[in-house]
Amino acid sequence: MASPEQRDEVEMLALMLLIRRFEERASQQYQAQKIGGFCHLYIGQEAVVAGAVAATRHDDYLITAYRDHAHALARGTSADACMAELFGKATGCSRGLGGSMHYFDKTNHMYGGHAIVGAHVPLAAGMAFAAKYRKEDRVTLCFFGDGAINQGSFHEALNLAGLFKLPVIFICENNFFAMGTSVKRSTSLEQIADRAEGYDMPSEIIDGMNFREVRDKLAEIVASIRKDPHPAFVEARTYRYRGHSMSDPASYRTKEELEKYRLEDPITRLRAQLTREGKLTNEQFDELDKKAKEQALASVKFAEQSPEPPIDELYDFTFVQGDGPGESGNLLEPAESQAGRAKKPARSPRRLASRSASTNGEEE
């Protein structure tokens, strides 16, 4: 992975385009009822995660909340694995068992995808503690929305991070709405970044619609943390162009507000900067966009053709041993039916990240 100074900006623009086109395809497939459950799109916020990965190394830890498709793509998870996960297919990045809100990719150091608001923030503190304990120079990136800052877990995690000087950057993607509630109606502070003062933690407010500003500010913070471990807080002010989730019509905001922020589209801004500097032509941009659209479409075809998770693995990553509770482990089967069936032999524990090795050293 190249250093922040070496990351090609055209490459990062291509990443932002891939995120945008992937999310648009996800929206179409959700409306076609190919995707179930919740689905939260990242359209409009691409500069935040793109700038963050451009400022860090691939072996740095990344963890986020439920609006996680873009974070996985930015970290290197394939569009195929991301779309297959939305379809609930076995080829998905979480084997089809997590869905939209529970992406996971250990190989690319992307540790979720967490649906409970603010619940992953303490996990980020724990990951940073582990890195410091092992004397690694890794930095943990913890993304969350403005709705998480009023949760108790948020404050507990920041307190420990400040106390132990943990190498973690808490990145609040402030898109000004916690679901449909304006941050002005839910938070006592005008500047979310001021929360960091209570934990003796440096903070920054950055324009989350500007890729270069996100990258440059985070690169400075990352360099400081690698030199002398400490936590930091970043409020990235951004805007989502779609509703909170696919079921949200976003009627709580005006068309004028939406159009105002569309003029600040992070993709359009980076494209304009690169064009002015002679680093990108219109033809090159069109080719990048074409490739992004092709990748997104191909991911849909891959997901459609992928197999469903085997039914006999339904409980493999839920219970420590065996198929589940009771005789048969089938939660959907009446207890009296279970009682008449022969008890199955318990299987070895299996985990999502990797399958346990058997006693003879071979993989199960």
Secondary structure, 3 states (H helix, E strand, C coil): CCCCCCCCHHHHHHHHHHHHHHHHHHHHHHHCCCCCCCCCCCCCCHHHHHHHHHCCCCCCEEECCCCCHHHHHHHCCCHHHHHHHHCCCCCCCCCCCCCCCCCCECCCCECCCCCCCCCCHHHHHHHHHHHHHCCCCCCEEEEEEHHHHHCHHHHHHHHHHHHHCCCEEEEEEECCEECCEEHHHHCCCCCHHHHHHHHCCCEEEEECCCHHHHHHHHHHHHHHHHHCCCCEEEEEECCCCCCCCCCCCCCCCCHHHHHHHHCCCHHHHHHHHHHHCCCCCHHHHHHHHHHHHHHHHHHHHHHHHCCCCCHHHCCCCCCCCCCCCCCCCCCCCCHHHHHCCCCCCCCCCCCCCCCCECCCCCEC
